[in-house]
Amino acid sequence: MTKFLLAVHVLAAIVAIGPVTVAASMFPPAARRAIEAPDDVRAAETVQLLHRICRVYAVVGVAVPVFGFATASTMHVLGSAWLITSIALTALAAVVLAALVLPRQSALVESSGAGGGTRQMTVRLGMFTGVFNLLWAVVTVLMIVRPGSTTGA
């Protein structure tokens, strides 16, 4: 059962978190292009599509910690420092995505049609997106390295 849960956890991370990190990273430059060319329908559609990918896969991404907790429970590592740190960083990444990235993307999507988006908005969004991606990178490394783990990594 542990191997099954671990496989589902890893697959969920790849399938759900991967698209969010890529689409979120692509969003700020795409939004800048849409702002600089307000008559470019394709640029506006690209921004809308990237935002939709981020929203949908953010919801799908809930499966990652769900299967992570199930896996950790079967491995009896719920009290391990590396796992607790990973859980805290995952929660922080979720907050960054939900409170800082997605709302700013929404504001840019809405303003791109009205021509009201600014370069400063995309710069700040890029910073928050970078923080989100960095948090996931650290969690990934912790999941692989598992410092202090006794589970034989």
C-alpha positions as CSV (number, residue, x, y, z in Angstrom):
1,M,0.0,0.0,0.0
2,T,2.9,2.4,0.8
3,K,4.3,2.1,-2.7
4,F,1.0,2.7,-4.3
5,L,0.3,5.8,-2.1
6,L,3.9,7.1,-2.8
7,A,3.4,6.6,-6.5
8,V,0.1,8.4,-6.5
9,H,1.6,11.2,-4.4
10,V,4.5,11.7,-6.8
11,L,2.3,11.5,-9.9
12,A,-0.1,14.0,-8.4
13,A,2.8,16.4,-7.7
14,I,4.1,16.1,-11.3
15,V,0.7,16.4,-12.9
16,A,-0.8,19.1,-10.6
17,I,2.1,21.2,-9.4
18,G,4.2,21.1,-12.6
19,P,1.6,22.9,-14.7
20,V,0.9,25.5,-12.0
21,T,4.6,26.4,-11.7
22,V,5.1,26.6,-15.5
23,A,1.9,28.5,-16.3
24,A,2.5,30.9,-13.3
25,S,6.0,31.5,-14.5
26,M,4.8,32.2,-18.1
27,F,2.0,34.5,-16.9
28,P,4.0,37.7,-16.1
29,P,5.8,38.0,-19.4
30,A,2.6,37.1,-21.3
31,A,0.7,39.8,-19.3
32,R,3.4,42.4,-20.2
33,R,2.9,41.5,-23.9
34,A,-0.8,41.9,-23.5
35,I,-0.4,45.2,-21.7
36,E,2.0,46.5,-24.4
37,A,-0.3,45.5,-27.2
38,P,-3.9,46.0,-26.0
39,D,-5.3,45.3,-29.4
40,D,-3.6,41.9,-29.6
41,V,-6.5,39.4,-29.0
42,R,-4.1,36.5,-29.0
43,A,-2.0,38.0,-26.2
44,A,-5.1,38.5,-24.1
45,E,-6.3,35.0,-24.8
46,T,-2.9,33.6,-23.8
47,V,-3.1,35.5,-20.4
48,Q,-6.6,34.1,-19.8
49,L,-5.5,30.6,-20.7
50,L,-2.5,30.7,-18.4
51,H,-4.6,32.0,-15.5
52,R,-7.2,29.3,-16.1
53,I,-4.5,26.6,-16.0
54,C,-3.2,28.0,-12.7
55,R,-6.7,28.1,-11.1
56,V,-7.6,24.6,-12.2
57,Y,-4.4,22.9,-11.4
58,A,-4.3,24.7,-8.0
59,V,-7.5,22.9,-7.1
60,V,-6.2,19.6,-8.5
61,G,-3.0,20.2,-6.5
62,V,-4.9,19.6,-3.2
63,A,-4.4,15.9,-4.0
64,V,-0.7,16.2,-3.4
65,P,-0.8,16.8,0.3
66,V,-3.7,14.5,0.7
67,F,-1.7,11.6,-0.7
68,G,1.4,12.9,1.0
69,F,-0.2,12.6,4.4
70,A,-1.5,9.1,3.6
71,T,1.9,8.0,2.4
72,A,3.7,9.5,5.5
73,S,1.2,7.8,7.8
74,T,1.9,4.4,6.3
75,M,5.6,5.0,6.4
76,H,5.3,6.2,10.1
77,V,7.2,9.4,9.5
78,L,4.6,12.0,10.4
79,G,6.8,13.3,13.2
80,S,10.0,13.6,11.2
81,A,11.5,17.1,11.0
82,W,12.0,17.0,7.2
83,L,8.3,16.1,6.8
84,I,7.0,18.8,9.2
85,T,9.2,21.3,7.4
86,S,7.9,20.1,4.0
87,I,4.3,20.4,5.3
88,A,4.9,23.9,6.5
89,L,6.5,25.0,3.3
90,T,3.7,23.4,1.3
91,A,1.1,25.3,3.3
92,L,3.1,28.5,2.8
93,A,3.3,27.8,-1.0
94,A,-0.5,27.3,-1.0
95,V,-1.0,30.6,0.8
96,V,1.3,32.4,-1.7
97,L,-0.6,30.9,-4.6
98,A,-4.0,31.6,-3.2
99,A,-3.4,35.0,-1.6
100,L,-0.7,36.6,-3.8
101,V,-0.4,34.9,-7.2
102,L,-4.0,34.0,-8.3
103,P,-5.6,37.3,-7.2
104,R,-2.9,39.4,-9.0
105,Q,-3.3,37.2,-12.1
106,S,-7.1,37.8,-11.9
107,A,-6.6,41.6,-11.6
108,L,-4.3,41.5,-14.7
109,V,-6.7,39.4,-16.7
110,E,-9.5,41.9,-15.9
111,S,-7.4,44.9,-16.5
112,S,-5.8,43.6,-19.8
113,G,-9.2,43.9,-21.5
114,A,-9.5,47.5,-20.2
115,G,-5.8,48.4,-20.9
116,G,-5.3,49.1,-17.2
117,G,-2.6,46.7,-16.3
118,T,0.9,48.0,-15.5
119,R,4.4,46.7,-15.8
120,Q,4.8,47.2,-12.0
121,M,1.9,44.7,-11.4
122,T,3.7,42.1,-13.6
123,V,7.0,42.6,-11.8
124,R,5.4,42.1,-8.4
125,L,3.5,39.1,-9.7
126,G,6.8,37.7,-11.0
127,M,8.3,38.0,-7.6
128,F,5.5,36.2,-5.9
129,T,5.5,33.5,-8.5
130,G,9.2,33.1,-8.0
131,V,8.7,32.6,-4.2
132,F,5.9,30.1,-4.9
133,N,8.2,28.1,-7.3
134,L,11.2,28.3,-4.9
135,L,9.0,26.9,-2.0
136,W,8.0,23.9,-4.2
137,A,11.7,23.4,-5.2
138,V,12.7,23.3,-1.5
139,V,9.9,20.9,-0.7
140,T,10.9,18.6,-3.6
141,V,14.5,18.5,-2.4
142,L,13.3,17.7,1.1
143,M,11.2,14.9,-0.2
144,I,14.1,13.4,-2.0
145,V,16.9,14.0,0.5
146,R,14.9,13.5,3.7
147,P,17.6,14.7,6.1
148,G,17.8,12.6,9.2
149,S,15.4,10.0,7.8
150,T,15.6,6.5,8.9
151,T,13.5,5.1,6.1
152,G,16.5,4.2,3.9
153,A,16.6,7.0,1.3
